[in-house]
Amino acid sequence: MLVITRARAFDYLPWYHAATSLELVAAIPDRAKLLDEIRWGQPIYGTCNPAHFRKMELAEIGVFPIDRARIDHFFPHLAPGTVYAVQDISIVNAMEIPGDQRPHRWRRPDGKLELIAYPPRPTIAELMGRA
């Protein structure tokens, strides 16, 4: 999981945006693989209280200077996580590596369905503006 945004609702209740890896890795990856090889999927929302942090055995393996403009490019239309903070919905509920992701479509004004073209899923290096 890669935390891409964090904030507080009402200056008190914390919430997070995070992206999950698109692939399963057998062991904790080294920094080079983490930066340049692993691609990150759609953002997930939620809170993460200390009990969940301990129960899920989450560990920080790196801090990266991610560019906010790059986040906005690769993950457009991020909504605030206020609802997740107020209702105490854990990010753990959405922490999974997605399987087969079907493309999203929207209905045009003429009634036909059209494929939505999203930017390719980024690596951390791309989110930092290095790639």
N, C-alpha and C positions, 0 to 999 in steps of 0.2 A: 504494500500500500504506500502511495506517495501522497503526503498531505500537500495540497496546492494552495489552500486558503484557510485561514482561521479568523474568527471574529467572536464578538460577544453580542448577544441580544440584550438590549436594555442595559448595556455596560456591565452585565453580571453573568448571564448564562452563556457558556462557551459552545460553539459549534464549529464544525470542520467541513471542508470540501476535500475529498481525496480521490485519487485515481488508483485503480487496481491494475496489476500486470495483466497483459493479454496472454501470457504463457506461464506455465508452471515450471519452476526451477527446483532442482533436487536439493540444493544447499544454498546458504546465504551467498549471493554473488559478490565477486570482488568489485572494486570501484570502477574499473574499466568497463566491465560487462554491464554494470548498473547504469553507467552514463550513456553508453553508446549502442547497446544491443537490445535492451528490454524496452518494449513499447508499452505505453500506458493507455488504458481504455477510458470510457466515459466516466465523468465524475460521480461520486456517491456523496451523500450528505449524512450528517448525524453528529451526535455527541460522543464523547469517550471518557467516561468517568474512571477514576483510578481502579475501581474494582474490575471493570471490563479490561482495562489495560493489563492488569496482573493475570486475570483469568485467561486471556487470549495469548499471554506470554509475548506481547509486542515488545520490540526492542528497536531503539534508534540505531541505524547503521550508517547514517550520513546526513549532513545538512548541506544543501546546495543553494546557491544564489539564483533563484528562479526569477526570470523577468516577467513582471505583471502583464506587459503588453503581449508577450508570447502566450501566457495563460489565456488572455482574452481571444487570441487568434485561434488556438487549438481547441479551446473549450468555450465557444460563444454561448451566450444566454445563460450564464450561471445565475441562479437565484440565491437570495440570502437564505441562510439556514435557520432563520428565526423560529419557524414552526417546529423544526427538529429539536431546537434548544428548549422551547417552552414545553413541549410534550415529552421531553427527555427520550427521544428516539435514538438509540445507539447506532453508531456507524458500523458496528459489528454485524448488524442485521443485513447489510448490503455487501459485506466483505467477502467476495467470492470471485474466482476467475471465471469470466463469462465463457460459455461454450460457443456454439454456433450463433453468431450475431446476425440476425436478419436485417436487411437494410430498412431504413425508415422511409416512409412515403408521405406525401401530402396531397390533398385534393385541390387541384387547380380550379380557378373560377369556372372553367368550362366543364367541370365534373370529372375529368380524367385524373388518375393517380400518377404522380411523378416522383421519381426517386430523388431523395435529398442527398446532395453531394457534400459530405463533411470533409474537412482537411484530414490527411492521413494521421494516424495515431502517433503522437510524438515520443521521442526518447527524452531523457533528462537533459542531455546535451542540447537538444533542440529547444527545450523550454528555457534553458539558460541563454540561448542566443548564440551558441558556439558552433552549431552545425550549419 
